[in-house]
Amino acid sequence: MSVNKRNGKWEARISYKDNHGKYHTKSNTFDRKSAAIDFEREMQLDKKQMDFSKINISFTDYYTKWTELYRLPGVNQGGMKRYENYGKKLKEYFGDERLIDVSKSEYQEFINKYGAKRSKSTVSRLNSYVKAMCDEAIDEGIMRRNFTRNVKLVFGVAAVNAEDKYLQLDDFAKLLHQAELRYDLSNTSALEIIFIGNSGARFEEAHALSWNNVHFENNTVTIKHAIPSGGNTIKETKNPTSTRTIAINPKTMDLLKKHKTNQENYYKAKGITNDNDFVFRNKKRENPSNKAVSDMLKDLLKEAGVKDVITPHGLRHTHVSYLFAHNFSLLYVSQRVGHANPQVTLRIYAHIMRAVQQDEDARLEGLLDDF
């Protein structure tokens, strides 16, 4: 350890030996001698607490090793891709800079730049990953302080309204699985959640669905009526193009068939009838209200371990995001969800299409890296 004046600046220098017996030095310069002495004292503590054999590892190399060891095992493809994309952004900004050399101000500058064109949730997720990584590096003795502490999160894209939120595809799968487990004739809200998620129907349309419009012979459903939220009056759909016949996946149709049998057997045993032949009528001969479905949706998301919270209308948005992610055309999506024309779909779902485009851009970057 030494503090010396060089070219008008005060330099503090430390020497250390790695596990292979090779000596290295770490130094810094300051305008004031007192600052250099403070740095020297701090480094003396570091020398006792830090593992200097790992001191030269870069920020991005450690991030990669951390994700491979602690995060990627057991994570689905969507999660792996997210960690990978964040790693690319860190690499673009920090290059080969050593982990111990990243300062709070430098990391804040990165967040300012990265967040300028991204949403709060995206920036928060990245920061949470880096914070956890730094905590692990501190435990390993590679660094002493977490440079993410008290960082100000900056974001330039407005948060999506609750009605416009949608689930990532892996979380959507978890929700559907949990809803299937929770369904019974007393809890038809769970089945209605599955139906809306897999059909893209509006809540009002699912609410009014009757058995004569469910076609088991060809796995389709005809949507031709709606019951506005909070009301009991059966009305026509929102617009002429909202009256439509759409394909439903076989698994959902099988669940509906099972529900129809349960419903008919129970009503027959109780000597009661299903007025209007509603699909989602429960043991009490009630269609679940929008609030009941919303409450059940929150419970199911929590039970499935999904952090995002959406409304029943968010299920419709999730369905649309699934279609766009699997390369269905704008015209097909527009007709399936009952919009007046594709321009309406484009206006409403522009944010979803942008998100899908960002994923495609990330895929393209990966492909071009192979050349």
N, C-alpha and C positions, 0 to 999 in steps of 0.2 A: 504494500500500500504506500502511496506517495502523493503529495500535493505540491506541484511546482508551477512557477509562472513561465509561460512560453508565449512569445509574441504578443504580449499585453493581455493574455488570458490566463486564467488559473485552470490547470489541468489536474484532475484526480484520476489515478490509475490503479487498477487491481490486477494481480497475477493469480492464476489458479491452474491446477493440474487436473487433467481429465483421467478417466479410468485406465487409459493406456499409458499414463505417465507423461503425456505431452503437455507442455505449458502453453497457456493462452493468456491474453490480456484483455481487459475491458476498461475503457476510459471515457471521460466526458470533460468538456471545457465549460467554464463559467466566467462571467464578468467579475464576480466578487469572490474573494478567497473564502469567505464564510460559507458560501453556497457549495464550493468545492469540498470544504471540510465536512459539511453535512452529507454530501454525496458519499464521501469516503466512509463516514461512520455507518451510513445505510448499507453500503456494500460490505462492510465488515460483518454486519448482521446477516446479510445475504449469504456470505461465504459459509456461515455456520448452518444456515437453513436450506440453502439451495443445492440442487444437484447439478453441478457445473458440467458434468459429462453430457448433459442434454441441452446445454445452453445455446447451441448453435442451430437448433431445429427451427425451421421457418414456421411462421404462423399457419400457412396453408397446409404444410406437411403434417403439422400436429393436428389440425382440423380433420384431415383425411384419416389419420390413424385413430383419432378419437371417435369419429363416426363409425369406422369399420369395427372398432372394439366394443363400443357402448351403445350405438344407436341402430346400426343396420341389421344386426341379427334379429330375425323375426319380423322385420318391417316389410310391408308389401311394396309392390313396384312403384306405386304413387309416392310413398314416403321416401324410397331410395332416390327417386328422381328429384324430389324436393331438396334433399341433402346435397345431392350432386350439383344441382343448379346454384344453390347458395355457395358451395365451394368454388364454383367457377367465378362468381362475382367477387368473392374474396381474393382469389388469385389474380383477377384482372386489376384490382386496386392495389393490393399489397405486394404482389410479385413474390420474391424470395426473401422478403424482410423477415428477420428473426422474430420469434414470438416475444422475446423479452424486450425487444426494441420498440414495440408498438406502444405509443403513448395514448393517454386519454384524449388529448386534443386531436391526434391523428385519426383515432377511431371515430370521434365525433364528426370530423370532416367527411369521413367515409359515409356515416349515417346520413349526413346532410345531403350528400350527392346521391346516394342510393335511394333515399326516401323521397326525393323530389318528384318522382314520377310513379310512386307506388302507394298502396293503401296502408293504413295503420296496421292492419292485421298482418300483412306481409312483412313489414319492417319489424314489428314486435316479435314475430316468429323467428326471424333471422337473429335478432338480438338475443332472444332467449337461448338459442343454440350456442352462440358465441360465449354468452355468460356462463353457461354450464360447462363449456369446454375450458374456459379460463379457471373455473373452480377446480376442475380436475388437474389442470396444470399446476395450480398452487399446491394441491395435495401431493403431487409428485415432486415438488421442490424445484420446478423449472422456473417459476416466477413467484413474486411475493404479493403483488397487488392485482386486482381484477380491473382492467382498464374500462370495462363496461359499466362500472359503478356510477350511478347518477347520470348516465348518458341521457340526453334529451332526444327522444324519438321524433323524427321529422318525417312527415308524409305529405305528398302533394296530391294524391287522389282522394276525393271525398269518400267517406265511409258509405257503404251500401246500406240503404234503408232496410229495416227488418223485413219488409214485404218483398224486397228484391234479393235477399240473401239466398244462397243455395249451397248444398253440400258438395264436398269433394267426393269423387266416385267411390273411394274406399270407405268413407264414412256412410255414404248412401247404402252400401251393401250391408254394413253393420246394422243400420237402422231397420232395413227390411227383414233381416234375420231376427232381430229382437221383436219386431212387430208380429211376426209369424208365431213366435213362442208365446206371446201374450194374448193372442186372439182366442176368444170363445164367444158364445152367443150373448153373454152379458157385456162383453167388451167389443162391440163391432167397430169402435173407433180405430182399433188397431188394423182391422181389415180395410177400412176406408183409407187409412194412411198408405197401406200397400197399394191400393187401387190408384189413388191419385199419383203416387210416385211412379207407377209403372204405366200410366196412361197419359199423364199430363193434363188431366181434366181439371177444371176449376172446381173448388169445393162445392159451389152452388149446383154444379152439374152432377157431381157424385151424389150429393144430397138427394137429388130427385130421380136417380137411376132406378128403373123398375125392371123386374125379371123378364118381361116380354121384350126388352131391348138388350138382353144378354144372350148371345148366340153361341152356344157351346159347340154346335156342329162345325163351325169354322173359326172359332176363337176370335170373335169380333164383338164389339159393343157399339150400339147406336146411341149417340148422345143427342137428345132432341128436346129436353126440358131442363129447367133450373128452378131451384127454390132459393130466393135471396136469403142471405144470412139474417137470422132473427125473425124470419117470417115462416108461414106455413102454406103460402099460396104457390101452386105449381104454375110456372110461366114458361113461355117460349125461351129459347136460348138467347144469348146476348145479341147476336146478329144472325142473319141467314146462313152465313158460312160457318157459324158455330154448330149448326146441326150437321152431324157428320157420323160416319161409321169408321171406326178405327180398329186396327189389329191389337190384340192383347197377348202378351206372352203366355205360353201354356201353363207355367207354374201358377200364375195369378188366376187363370181360368180354373185350374184344379182347386185352388183355395175357395173360389166363389162357388164352385159346384158342391164342395164339402159343406160350406156355409148354408147353401140353399137346402140341402138335405137336413141339416141340423135345425134350421129355422122351421121348415115344414113339419118335421116330426114333433118339435116342441109345441108349435101352435095347434097341431092336431090333437096332441095329448091334453092340452089345456082347453080345447074347444073354442079357440079364438081365431080370428081371421087377420090377414095382413092387408089392410085397406091400402089401395093403390099399388099393392104388390111391390113395395119398396125393397130394394136389395139390402140396405144396411140397417134395417129395423132390428132392434134387439129384443130381449125377452120381455121387456115392458112395452113392446110395440112402439118404441120411440126411435126416431132417427137421431143419432148423436149430433148435438149442436156444434157450431164452429168452436165455441169455447171448450167443449168436451174433447173435441179432436185436437185442439191446440194444447190443452193440458196433457193429453195422452202423448202427444208428439214430444213435448218437453221431457216427460218421464222416460220415454223410450230412448231418446237421445242420451240422457244421463245414464241409463242402465247399460247402453251400448258403449259407453266411454267416449262419446262424441262431444267435444267441447263447444262446437258451434251450435247456436240455437236459431231455428227457423220457424216460420209460420206454416200453416197448411198451404198457403200460396207459394211458399218457398219450395214445396215439394214439386210444384209445377215447373218452377225455374230449374230445379235439379234435374227433372226429366229432360228439359230442353238442353241443358248443359251436357247431359249424357249423349243425346242425339248428335249434337255438334261435335263432341269429342270423338264420336265414331263415324264422322264424315257423312252424316245425312245432309241432304241438300236443304237450303233455305226454304225452297218451295214445299218440300215434304213436311218440314217442321211446321211451317205456317199453316198448312192444311190440317195437320194432325192436332194442333192445339186450338184450331177454330178461329184463327185471325181473319180479318176482312181481306188482307192481302199481305204479301211478303214484306212490304215496306213497314207495316205495323210490327211485324216480328223483328225486323232489323232495328227499329227504333227502341223497342222494349228490351231486347236482349243484346244490345250492342256491347254492354259490359261483359256479358258471358262470352260473346264471340271474341272480344279482345283477350280475355283470359285464355281461351283455347288457342288463339293465335300466338300468345307468348309461349305456351307449351310447345307449339309447333316450331317456333323460332329456336327454342332450346334444343329440340330434336335436330334441327337443321345444323346448328352449330356443332353438335356431336358428329353428324355425318361428315361435315366438311373437314373436321379435324383429322379424319382418316386419310385424306389425300396428301 
